[in-house]
């Protein structure tokens, strides 16, 4: 994913709203190293794990609609009951889809996805509160179903097989074949590539299959961080990302940032760059990690209350 990393570096070098504090990168990397680094294992509590091909289909469905879990001011956060617990956000989506597949709803069937309605999708998710961009999510799943039917014999595994063990190729196939995966922006006349959901599908396959079988990629180390809204929240808490005053106030007041605005692109690009700087420093210290493993560490930190005290930036988008 050299184009993702290169354009992130370019934006970072030109940024006027967001800066990376190198001292904070070094300090966090040192603390991480000295504290004993543990890469979070794949979460099997909420994710579907059954037959291999069904699991591939589940992950592609999940990552096709893996975006925008925060509520609008007018709505309550969407959440579901899971045993004695209540789940929200990404884990609620993962668990809802798992529950649906275990109950016999054929999310692995391309024809079912192609014909999915909003009412059917609401029933699958269940819960209370409102998840944003519901119409868009259904459209994306319909689109996915049609592409799988027309080009991959209705089987999500066809994408992985066509990639020939290359994560970069798999990302390219998703971006080429499915418009909703084309996570590309423009900044000062330059195209900027993120491919968040396409890349995370590769990492999820790697995690779910423990780097074997459907999760074995010869170039998995080329994945970058997955530029979303949780990682910059954590990086800002750590003092690694610094926002100029006006942007900081807008984020803290939860004023939405327009998709494709310079501020939004700078937050995402500097997130990718900062994670790569952490990866570089950890390698220098003698603990080489892949960029997506650093991403997993940061994302899991973001699930802790102390890292969520300050708001994350809000952008209504299908890309993250």
Secondary structure, DSSP 4 states (H G I P E B T S, - for coil): -HHHHHHHHHHHHH-SSEEE-HHHHHHHHHHHHHT---PPPP-TTTS--SSHHHHHHHHHHHHHT----SPPTTSPBPEEEETTEEEEHHHHHHHHHHHHHHTT--TT-HHHHHT--HHHHHHHH-SBSB-S-HHHHHHHHHHHHHHHHHHSTT-THHHHHHHTT-HHHHHHHHHHH-GGG--EEEETTEEEE--HHHHHHHHHHHHHTTTSGGG--TTGGG------SHHHHHHHHTTSEEE-HHHHHHHHTTPPPPTT-HHHHHHHHHHHHHHHHHHHHHHHHT----HHHHHHHHHHHTTSGGGGSSPPP----S--
